[in-house]
């Protein structure tokens, strides 16, 4: 197959380009599935700014027409949630109009269109009050009354940290500009002749000048630079290694999957718990991870306190790569990249 990877220098896109035909990746998939080794021999074509701008319809359609790919994988996008909040036109231009250009190009090339999305399309404003960090300041009487009032909408209702994640059939309810435009990108992609739409909670992996960082890399950098690192204690996420997303995508393509899938290892953690695990893995001493709440952190855009997914479709297929839990993925990432060398 010829596979075009758009956004090839971001965290996810660079992983796809760098390791798509890696024998180590093929071996990881084979071991995961308990099957014989299948070597990949696909042609991977990377496309990225400044030469390839998805917001330019002419560039997108003409370039893809010349390449005649079998699959177009869109790993482009902007995930600076706070930065996008006052810039809805920028968000729509990239996540809606840009995706529409790729969809049109895929239609003309008769190619499968793969679009990545996020769990932020499911907004929940807060976790159960009892889950909040003990260091959070005491409530005032007015705050207590406000918390005890009936909830106007389901989105305001505190969510149980042990609640099941959102599956593919849960109706989305995005809150931020980022989440709303990512959901719109799904709708646009679904109108392609053939499409595969993949949601996940939080990706981590190697960063570049075209990537905005990620939870694991940010925490790891902070641990190395300061003795006291602050991390959120009132959000639940599932960090997934970009290489595991690659493995999942490869098996989905091999099995002819189409439609919407949630990618999850059925695990969850707060950023504080992720930071504590990273600190333990590094072996560094004299460091401390301190939990803070979202209100203390000061987010400008609304962010979901619960971005945990589950899958009714992906988990039902035994031929698909089983994504590891987040701790296993982080440990494998360290071993694979030798990330801790020199710490």
HUHUDA-V546177 format. One record per pair of residues at least 24 apart in sequence whose C-alpha atoms are under 6 Angstrom apart, sorted by sequence separation. I is the first residue (numbers start at 0). J is the second residue. D is the distance in whole Angstrom. If there is no record, write none. Layout:
i:j:d
I:J:D
I:J:D
This chain:
i:j:d
127:157:5
237:267:5
123:154:5
124:155:6
126:157:5
127:158:5
236:267:6
125:157:5
126:158:5
127:159:5
236:268:6
235:268:5
235:269:5
234:269:5
201:237:6
202:238:6
204:240:6
200:237:5
201:238:5
202:239:5
203:240:5
204:241:6
232:269:6
7:45:5
201:239:6
202:240:6
203:241:6
7:46:6
202:241:6
231:270:5
232:271:6
1:41:6
3:43:6
7:47:5
70:110:5
230:270:6
231:271:6
0:41:5
1:42:5
2:43:5
3:44:5
4:45:5
5:46:5
6:47:5
67:108:6
69:110:5
70:111:5
71:112:5
72:113:5
73:114:5
230:271:5
5:47:6
54:97:4
53:97:5
56:100:5
60:104:5
261:310:5
121:171:5
122:172:6
120:171:5
121:172:5
122:173:5
120:172:6
121:173:6
120:173:4
218:274:6
120:178:5
232:290:5
264:322:5
266:324:5
119:178:6
227:286:6
229:288:6
231:290:5
232:291:6
233:292:6
264:323:5
226:286:4
227:287:5
228:288:5
229:289:5
230:290:5
231:291:5
232:292:6
264:324:5
227:288:6
228:289:6
229:290:6
230:291:6
231:292:6
12:74:5
195:257:5
196:258:6
197:259:6
194:257:6
195:258:5
196:259:5
197:260:5
198:261:5
199:262:5
194:258:6
197:261:6
2:68:6
1:68:5
1:69:5
2:70:5
3:71:5
4:72:5
5:73:5
6:74:5
0:69:6
2:71:6
5:74:6
6:75:4
250:319:5
5:75:6
234:304:4
235:305:5
236:306:5
234:305:6
236:307:6
247:320:5
113:194:6
115:196:6
116:197:6
117:198:5
118:199:6
111:193:5
112:194:5
113:195:5
114:196:5
115:197:5
116:198:5
117:199:5
118:200:5
111:194:6
113:196:6
115:198:6
117:200:6
94:180:6
106:192:6
94:181:6
238:325:6
240:328:6
91:180:6
95:184:5
102:191:6
94:184:5
84:176:5
80:177:6
131:233:6
200:306:6
175:300:6
175:301:5
166:308:6
164:307:5
165:308:5
166:309:5
164:308:4
165:309:6
166:310:5
164:309:5
124:303:6
125:304:5
123:303:5
124:304:6
122:303:5
123:304:6
118:306:5
10:205:6
10:206:5
9:209:5
10:210:6
8:209:6
9:210:5
84:300:6
81:299:5
81:300:5
11:241:6
